[in-house]
Amino acid sequence: MSQTTISGRLAELGKTLPAVNPPRGSYVPAVQAGELLFVAGQAPRLDGELKFSGRVGRDLSIEAGREAAELCALNVLAHLAQACGDDLSRVQAAVRLAGVVNCAEDFEAHSKVLDAASELLAALLGERGRHARIATGASSLPSGMAVEVEAIFQIKP
């Protein structure tokens, strides 16, 4: 990893760090408690526009769900970059990732969808990007979004 910033490392991976999306409710998008940064659930939005809506496995393919999960992860990383001044060396570890897939009750490929978010963290952080995870489904999500992802990181003060 030759880049020392989150945005620079993402550029090496062919990805762009999006602008931070503002919260759409009565909460803050990220909270730091000691060395832990908790990033609230992020939607597959780009510049405030929802890019993936509907149920994965019914309205959207698994591949589209993966694209949605990766965009959610990029939005998580935008908050991480904001919290650590875009300094990649301050990120000690991706601790936990939680993802929810908007899907029908018989959908069983939650992990395949959320692997896209996990793979992005591993590509960005190497071994520091390996994390605990939950992948689950719901019959609906806010705004009809296809996927939602939240994360916890350990960052140096």
N, C-alpha and C positions, 0 to 999 in steps of 0.2 A: 504494500500500500504506500504509494509515493506521496499521495496528497495528505495534508494535515487538517483539512476541513471536511466536514460532512458533505457539503455541496460539491467540493472538488472530487472527493472519492466517488460520489454518485455520478458526476460527469464522466469519470473514467469508465463507469459501468454503463454509460449511455443513457443515464437517467437525469432528470432535472428536479431539483428540490423545489416544490411548489411554494407559493405564498401561504402563510398561515391562514386557515379558515377560522373566522370568529365563531364562538359558540352560538348555538341556536336554542338556548334555553337558559335557565337560571343556574349556571355552574361556570366554573373556570376550566379552560381546556387543559391546563397542566398545573400540578402542585408538586413542589419539592419538599420532602421531609427528610432532613439529614442528607445522606448521599443518594436517596432514592427519588427518582422523578416519576410521577404517575401521570401518564398522558391519557386523557379521557377518550372515549370511543370516537373514532374518526370515520367519517363517511367517504365514499368514493366521489368526492367533489374536487373540481378543479376551477379555481377562480370563482368559488361560490356556486358553481353550477353542478348539479348532480349528474354524473356521467353514466351510472349504472343503476337502474331501478328494475324492480320485478323479482320474481322468484327464480333462483338458480335451479336448473333441472326441469323447469317448466317454461319460463319466459326467456331464460338465458342459459347458454351452454356452460359447462364446467369451465371451459377456457375463458369465457367472458367473466365468470365468477372469479377466476384467478386474476384477471386483469383488474377487476374491482378491488380485490384484496391487496394487490400490489399498490394501487393508488391510495387505498386507506393507509398502508404502511408508509408510503411517501409523505402523507399528511401527518402521520405520527412523527416521522423524522423531521418534519418542518418545525414541530414544537420542540423536539429534542435539540435541534440546531439553535433555536431561539434561546433555550434555557442554558446552553453551554457556550454561547458565543460562536457557534459553528466550529468549535475546536474538537476535532475527532479524538485527540489524545486525552480529553477529559472523560470520554465515555469508557467506563470500566467494564460494563457488561450490559447486555440485554438480559434482564432477569426473567420476565414473563410476558407472554403475548396472549391475549384473549381475543377470540374472533367469533362472531355470530353470522351465520349465513341465513338469509331470507329464503326459505325453501318449503316445499311440500312435506307433509308428515312422513312420506316414504323415502325421502332423499337420504342417501348414506355416504355421500362423497365430501362431507364437510372438511376432512383433513386435506384432501386433494386441493380444494379451493384455497384453504388457508396456508398450505405449503408455500404459495407464491409470496406471501408476506414474510414467512419464516426464511425463505431462501434469499430474499432481499436483505434481511438483517445479517444473515451469515455472509453474504457477498460483501456487504459494507464493512463489517466488523471482524470477519474471520472467526476465530474461536470465541472471541468476546461476544459474538452474535448468536451463539447457541443458547437457547432459552427453554424454560418450561412453557407449556402452552395448553390452552383448552380450545377446542373447536366444537362449536355447537350450532344448532339450528333454531329458527323461530318461524312462526307462521306469518309474521309481519315485523317490519322495522320502521323507525321514524322516517317520514318522507317517502316511504316505499323503497328505501335504499336496498341494494342487493346484499351488501356485506357491511359489517362494522367491525373495526379493529381498535383495541386499546392495548397499552403496553406499560411496563415498568422497566426503568433503566437505573443502573448505578452509575453516578457521575461524580467525578472529583470536584470538591468545592472550588 
